[in-house]
Amino acid sequence: MGRLLGQRSHHLIRRFLQQQSASHQYEQEVSKGWELGRQWKSKHYHCCSSQRISSFLLSNLHSVSSQDLGGRNLRSFHTTGPQYAAKRDFYEVLGVEKSAGSAEIKKAYYALAKQYHPDVNKGDSETEKKFQEIQHAYEVLRNDEKRSLYDQVGPERYEEAVSGTGPSSSGFEGFGDTIFEDFFAGGMEEIFGNMFGRGPASGKHVQLGLELSFMEAVRGCSKNVSYRTHVRCTTCKGVGLPPDVKPQTCKTCKGSGMVYMQKGFFSIQSTCGTCQGTGQYVKEHCRTCQGKGMVMGTKEVVVEVPPGVESGVHIKLSGEGGGGARGVRPGDLTVQIQVLDDPIFRRDGADVHVDASISMTQAILGGTVRIPTLTGDVVLKIRPGTQPSQKQVLKGKGIKVLKSRHEQYGDQYIHFRVLIPVDLNPRQRALIEEFALEETSETETTAAEGSG
């Protein structure tokens, strides 16, 4: 945010003045803007906020009329871009409310796609156009970031924002928003959000913790969760109005939802403060929700946990958070996973470890032992001469790698624990002593041969 104007911006302003042969007054205005930017850069390089920058610049730039610019028309500058031809609202295209969750949007899309698919309506060009419109609307609304931008600017402005195109009058053609990007160095969203008092793009986001057993995390599961958050008002069904009350056109913005302000060579468009951008005004609101369309309540959802999750993993459910006010989509629900320890299995990423106890004779002579795995018990062959803490690997018997495309699994490691007998009967003791005597004799013989 510290860098207000770079050398490139200075060059662009000067080139624009030369190409347009603007009046001396306009050149003085832009030069003053350059000087103001230089002052801010030197005094507030490390501490200037977006609100202070925008307030400082707008309050110090004087008004310039079209006559002052030699009859040329400046491209108006506002938060949502130039005007486009009327375009259908994406929510209307899919036949859902603006507050609809991702699951409801997905369901509506599949139903319409099946109805208007070109393969079902061969040779019908109008149906094909309708299908493309439905597909485009779904691609935008299914993506959280795209939907957030769309909810702020609407269909016409959104198309311009994502394509970087749109009608422009003579003046700043070819410059785009480069000058202003250099002014604010990547903080455009924050600056103009503060300047215009733009409201939230969604309802409140909700975060929950969810405990899983070891095997639930390994195999995946469905868990029902409930939580307190904003839900749709049942009295007014989310519209915020009593049944017999009809909204009237807002007199301040004349139903457009936007008001305009001229400040210097900026033409600024902002949300109407009277109707909060709805374009409508009502004298009486729903008493239950006070016109917000939302009240505090309990919400229940099903969380689908994929196989292989571990502690710390976050699962996001778009549109399942707190409900938004009228015209605002719901927030998101984020579930943080906490996996409990297992008495048998120990986890290391996608690998699992278990201990297997074997007798001394099994360790010496070999044999078999029953081992628990994630898919059931297996019989494992013990090699003769197995040492304490020696381990054996079962390839592919571990946990499924989370989000693996080709069904990748970790391994299972078996750690052998050799049990030494404590109580021996007389015969066992005699045999062990005989073995020890034989072992000692062999050791002495080997030592004597080595010294000779």
Long-range contacts (C-beta under 8 A, 24 or more apart in sequence): 1-48, 1-49, 1-50, 1-53, 1-184, 1-185, 1-186, 1-187, 2-41, 2-44, 2-45, 2-46, 2-48, 2-185, 3-41, 3-182, 3-185, 4-37, 4-38, 4-40, 4-41, 4-53, 4-182, 4-183, 4-184, 4-185, 5-34, 5-37, 5-38, 5-41, 5-182, 5-183, 6-182, 8-178, 8-182, 9-178, 9-179, 9-182, 9-183, 10-34, 12-175, 12-178, 12-179, 13-179, 16-172, 16-175, 20-69, 20-70, 20-72, 20-171, 21-70, 22-69, 22-70, 22-72, 23-68, 23-69, 23-70, 25-64, 25-68, 26-64, 26-68, 26-69, 26-265, 29-61, 29-62, 29-64, 29-264, 29-265, 32-60, 32-61, 32-62, 33-57, 33-61, 36-60, 36-61, 37-183, 50-184, 50-187, 50-190, 50-191, 50-194, 51-191, 51-194, 51-195, 53-184, 53-191, 54-191, 54-192, 54-194, 54-195, 55-195, 57-183, 58-195, 58-263, 58-264, 58-266, 61-263, 61-264, 61-265, 61-266, 62-264, 63-262, 63-263, 63-264, 64-264, 64-265, 72-170, 72-171, 73-169, 73-170, 73-171, 74-169, 74-171, 74-172, 74-265, 74-267, 75-168, 75-169, 75-171, 75-172, 75-173, 76-267, 77-180, 77-265, 77-266, 77-267, 77-268, 78-260, 78-267, 78-268, 78-269, 79-153, 79-192, 79-196, 79-198, 79-268, 79-269, 79-270, 80-152, 80-153, 80-154, 80-157, 80-269, 81-153, 81-157, 81-160, 81-161, 81-166, 82-160, 82-166, 82-167, 82-168, 83-156, 83-167, 84-156, 84-157, 84-159, 84-160, 84-166, 84-167, 85-156, 86-156, 87-155, 87-156, 87-159, 88-133, 88-155, 89-154, 89-155, 90-136, 90-137, 90-140, 90-141, 90-150, 90-155, 91-137, 91-141, 93-133, 93-134, 93-137, 94-134, 94-137, 94-138, 94-141, 97-238, 98-151, 98-327, 98-328, 98-329, 99-232, 99-238, 99-323, 99-324, 99-328, 99-329, 99-330, 100-319, 100-329, 101-318, 101-319, 101-320, 101-330, 102-142, 102-317, 102-318, 102-319, 102-320, 103-319, 104-319, 105-138, 105-141, 105-142, 105-319, 106-138, 106-142, 109-134, 109-137, 109-138, 109-142, 113-138, 144-318, 144-332, 147-329, 148-201, 148-202, 151-201, 151-202, 151-328, 151-329, 152-198, 152-201, 195-268, 195-270, 196-268, 196-269, 196-270, 196-271, 197-270, 197-271, 197-273, 198-270, 198-271, 199-271, 199-276, 199-277, 199-328, 200-324, 200-328, 201-328, 201-329, 202-321, 202-324, 202-328, 202-329, 202-330, 202-331, 202-332, 203-230, 203-294, 203-321, 203-322, 203-323, 203-324, 203-325, 203-328, 203-329, 203-330, 203-331, 204-229, 204-230, 204-321, 204-322, 204-331, 205-321, 205-322, 205-331, 205-332, 205-333, 205-334, 206-320, 206-321, 206-322, 206-331, 206-332, 206-333, 206-334, 207-333, 207-334, 207-335, 207-336, 208-333, 208-334, 208-335, 208-336, 209-335, 209-336, 209-338, 210-303, 210-305, 210-335, 210-336, 210-337, 210-338, 211-338, 211-339, 211-340, 212-305, 212-309, 212-337, 212-338, 212-339, 212-340, 213-339, 213-340, 213-342, 214-339, 214-340, 214-341, 214-342, 214-345, 214-347, 215-342, 215-374, 216-305, 217-305, 217-308, 217-309, 217-310, 217-337, 217-339, 218-307, 218-308, 218-374, 218-399, 218-400, 219-307, 220-304, 220-305, 220-306, 220-307, 220-308, 220-309, 221-305, 222-302, 222-303, 222-304, 222-305, 223-302, 223-303, 223-305, 224-300, 224-301, 224-302, 224-303, 225-300, 225-301, 225-302, 225-303, 225-335, 226-298, 226-299, 226-300, 227-298, 227-299, 227-333, 228-296, 228-297, 228-298, 228-299, 229-296, 229-297, 229-299, 229-321, 229-322, 229-323, 230-294, 230-295, 230-296, 230-297, 230-322, 230-323, 230-324, 231-294, 231-295, 231-296, 231-297, 231-298, 231-299, 231-323, 232-293, 232-294, 232-323, 233-286, 233-288, 233-289, 233-292, 233-293, 233-294, 233-295, 234-288, 235-286, 235-287, 235-288, 235-289, 236-286, 236-288, 236-289, 236-293, 238-293, 238-294, 238-323, 238-326, 239-286, 239-293, 239-326, 240-282, 240-285, 240-286, 240-289, 240-291, 240-292, 240-293, 240-325, 240-326, 241-282, 241-284, 241-285, 241-286, 241-291, 242-284, 242-285, 242-286, 242-287, 245-282, 245-283, 245-284, 246-282, 247-278, 247-280, 247-281, 247-282, 248-280, 248-281, 248-282, 248-283, 249-279, 249-280, 249-281, 250-274, 250-275, 250-278, 250-279, 250-280, 250-281, 251-281, 253-279, 255-279, 255-280, 277-327, 278-326, 278-327, 291-326, 292-325, 292-326, 293-323, 293-325, 293-326, 294-322, 294-323, 294-324, 294-325, 301-333, 303-335, 305-337, 306-402, 306-403, 307-399, 307-400, 307-402, 308-350, 308-399, 308-400, 308-401, 308-402, 308-403, 308-404, 309-337, 309-339, 309-402, 310-337, 310-339, 310-347, 310-349, 310-402, 311-337, 311-338, 311-339, 312-336, 312-337, 313-337, 313-402, 344-372, 345-372, 345-374, 347-399, 349-399, 349-410, 350-398, 350-399, 350-400, 350-401, 350-408, 350-409, 350-410, 351-398, 351-399, 351-410, 351-411, 351-412, 351-413, 352-397, 352-398, 352-399, 352-410, 352-411, 352-412, 352-413, 353-412, 353-413, 353-415, 354-412, 354-413, 354-414, 354-415, 355-414, 355-415, 355-416, 355-417, 356-380, 356-414, 356-415, 356-416, 356-417, 357-416, 357-417, 357-419, 358-382, 358-386, 358-416, 358-417, 358-418, 358-419, 359-418, 359-419, 359-421, 360-418, 360-419, 360-420, 360-421, 362-386, 363-387, 363-388, 363-416, 363-418, 371-414, 373-397, 373-412, 374-398, 374-399, 374-412, 380-414, 382-416, 386-416, 386-418, 387-416, 387-418, 388-416, 388-417, 388-418, 389-415, 389-416, 389-417, 390-415, 390-416, 391-415, 391-416, 392-416
